[in-house]
Amino acid sequence: MSVRVVEGVEYAAEAGFRPLLLDLYLPSASPGVASPVVLFVHGGGWRRGTRRDFGHEFAGWRPSPFERIAEAGFAVASVDYRLSGEARYPAQLHDVRAAVAWLGGHGGEHGFDGSRIVAWGESAGAHLAALAALTGPGIGTVVGWYGVYDLAAMPDPDDPGSRESRLLGAPVGDVPDLAAEASPIAHVHAGAPPFQLWHGTADRFVPMAQSERMAAALDAAGVPVELRRVEGADHVWRGVPDVAAVFAASLDFARGALM
């Protein structure tokens, strides 16, 4: 299947900040059929990364992961969002929600169905994908790779230099209410979209307990959730002998949810 790429589409503009852009990867059109959408949210500790990053272990993939998702029949929208050096939380959530709204209003001109969205994120992007899905409409399912779901439960909550503290603009331990508001686990509710959560058992940066506790909270609320532990895997899938299998299983979950 051929893939058409449309780069640098402006999906939102905030006064005083750079334009917010996304890249579209569009599958070949099938007559009368509008493709569902994967909204991909990159990682980088909320302080680095771009919409062109799928994750460390995928940098050399040709075709790219984005193109492979499109070849499977999805449109893909990979988004930039304001980083923590540019703006504090909740700017990042507002940006992802703005991308969801843009997809909902522009599917017709690009041949996708903006009412059928899979939010797929890695690390900080998994946090934002989950938070967007739990706090607003428009997202039908979530794939989260090694995400942060409870900021207060991360190591060193009193460290002002941690990624989480930089996101909030203060040490996590000093702003418990804000940390809770920024944590997907605090927004779990009955009727939330299905989740697939992945985490490496040897993750040195985001403890696997983050995904385990999130999965338990979703399950307790009656939300369909699948927790996939990857034995021996570090953050960004370092140490995974077959990262293609993780990618394929995640894509299968997305396909099963929306196609």
N, C-alpha and C positions, 0 to 999 in steps of 0.2 A: 504494500500500500504506500503510495506517495504521500509525503507530508509537506505542507506549505507552512513556512515560518514567517510570522509578522513580528518584527522586533520593535521595542521601544514605544509601545502604545501607552499613552497617558490615561491612567484610570482615575486619578484624583489630583487635586492641587490644593495645598495648604498655604495660606499666606505666610511668607517669610521662610519657606522651605523649598527645596528642589521639587520639580514635578515628580510624581510617583508613577513609575512605569512598570509595565508587564510585557512579557514576550508570549505570543500565542504560537502554538504548534497545532496545526489543523489537519485532520485526516482527510483523505479523499471523500468527497460528498457522496452519500447514497441518496438516490431520489426519494424525497418524502421522509427522510430520516434525519433528525438533528442529533448530533453526538452529545452524550453527557460530557461533563467537564471535570478534569482533575485540576484543582487549585493547589499549586505547589508552593510551600512556604519554606524558604531556606533557613539553615541554622547559622551558627557563628556566635553564640553567646549573646545575642541581641546587639552586638557591637561591631560585627564585621560580616562579610558575606554579601553576595549579590544574587539576583534572580537567575544568573547563569550557573550557580553552584547547586549540584544535586547531592553532593557529599564527597568526602575525600576519596573513597574507594572507587568512584565512578568517573574520575576525571579523564581517564583515557578511553572511555567507551565510545565506540563508533559503530553504528549510530548512537547518538547520545541517549541517556535514559528518557529524556523528554520526547525524543523522536520515537522511541520504542513504545512509549505509552500511547502516542498518537497512532502508531501503526496498529495498535490493539483496538482502535476505534474510538478513543477518547479525544476530545480537544484538551489541550493543556494550556493553562495560564500560570506562568511562573512569575511571581511578583517580587518587586523590591518593597521595602517598608522602611520607615525612619528608624535608624539605629540609635542606641542609647547615648551615643555622643552627640546626636542631633536633637533628640527629644526624649523626655522621660515617659514612662508608662502613664496613661493609657494610649499614647499616640500610636504605638505599634498595633494595638488591638483595633483602634479606629481605622488604621490603614487596611488591615485585612478585611474588616467589615465593609470598607469602601470598595474593595476589590470584589467582594461577593455581590454588592449592589450593582457594580458595573457589569459583571457577568450576567446578572439578571435582566439588565436592560439592553444588552448589545448582542445577544445570541443570534437574532435574526439576520444581522448584517454579516455575520461570520459563519453561519451554518451550524451553530451549536445550541444546545438546550440549557440555558442558564438557570433553569429551575432544578436541574439534576447535577449537583456538585459533590465531588469527593474532595475533602480537604486533606491533603497529604503533606506532612511536615517532618523535618528531622531536627532533633535537639531543640533549640529555641523556637524553630519553626513548628515543631510538634506542639509545644506549649501554646503558641498563638493559634494554630489550627484548632486545637481542642477548645481553647477559650472562646474563639469565635463561634464554634459550633454550639457551645453550651449557653451563650449569652445572646443569641439572635437567630433569626430565621435564615433559610436559604441553603444550608449545608445538610446533605443527605446522609453522609457517613464520613468517618475519620480514620485515616491511617497515620499512626504516630510512631516514629522511630526514636528510641532513647530520649524521650521527652522529659521536661520538668513540669510537674503537675501540682506540686505543693512547695512554694518558695520557702516557707518557714522551716521545712524539713530538710533543706539542703545543708551541706556542711558549712560551718563558719557563718552563721546568720549575723554575727556582730562585725564581720569584716567589711569595712566600707568600700574595699576594692574588689569585692566579689562581683561576678557578672550580674547576679540577682540584685545586689545593692545598687550597682550602676544603673540598672534598668529602672529601679524605683526612685533613685536620687537620694537615698539614705540607707544606712545599714538595715537589713531586713528586720533584725530584732528590735529596732527603734520604731518601726512603723507597722505593727502587727495587723492593723485593720487594712492598710493598703496592700500588704503582702497577701492577706487572705483574699481581697477583692481581685488581685492579679493571679490567683491560683485556680486553675481549672477544677481542682477537686472540690473547691467550695461552691461550685456552680452545678454540680451533678444533680440531675432531677429526672424523675420519671418522664418518659416520652422523649428523652434525648436521642439523637441519632446513634446508630451502631458504631462501635469502635473496634479497631484492631490495633493492639499495642505491642510493639517489639522492643526488646531490651537485651543487651549483652550481659552475661553473668559476671564478666570481669571489667565492667565499665568503671574507669577510675575518675571520671568527671561528673557523671550524673548517676547516683546509685540506682541499682535495679529496683530498689524498694519504691522508687517514685512510680514506676509503671505498675508494680504489684499493688500498691495502695490505691492507685487510681482505678485499676481493674476491679478491686474489691468494692470500691465505692459505687462504681457503675453497676456492678452485679447486684449490690444491695438495693439499688434503686430500680431494678428490673430492666436495665438497659442492656441490650445484647452487646457482649464484649468478648473478644478473643485475645488472650495474652500469650505471646510467643516469646519464650526465653531462648536466647542463642548462646549455647554453651561456649565459654572461653572468649567471647567477643568483648573487645574494648569499645570505647566510644568511637563513633563514625565508622563502625564495623571493622576496625583494625583487628586482625587476627582471625577473621572469618575466612575459611578456606573456599567457600562457594557463595560469594555475595550475590551472584546471579540468582541463586535459589531464593534468597530473601526478597530480592526485587520481584521475582516471578510470583511468589506467594502473595506478596502485597498487591500486585496487580490483579491477581486472581480474585482476591477479596474485594477489591474495588469493582471489578467486572461483575462479580456475583451480586453485589449490593445494588448496582444501578443499571446493569445492561440486561 
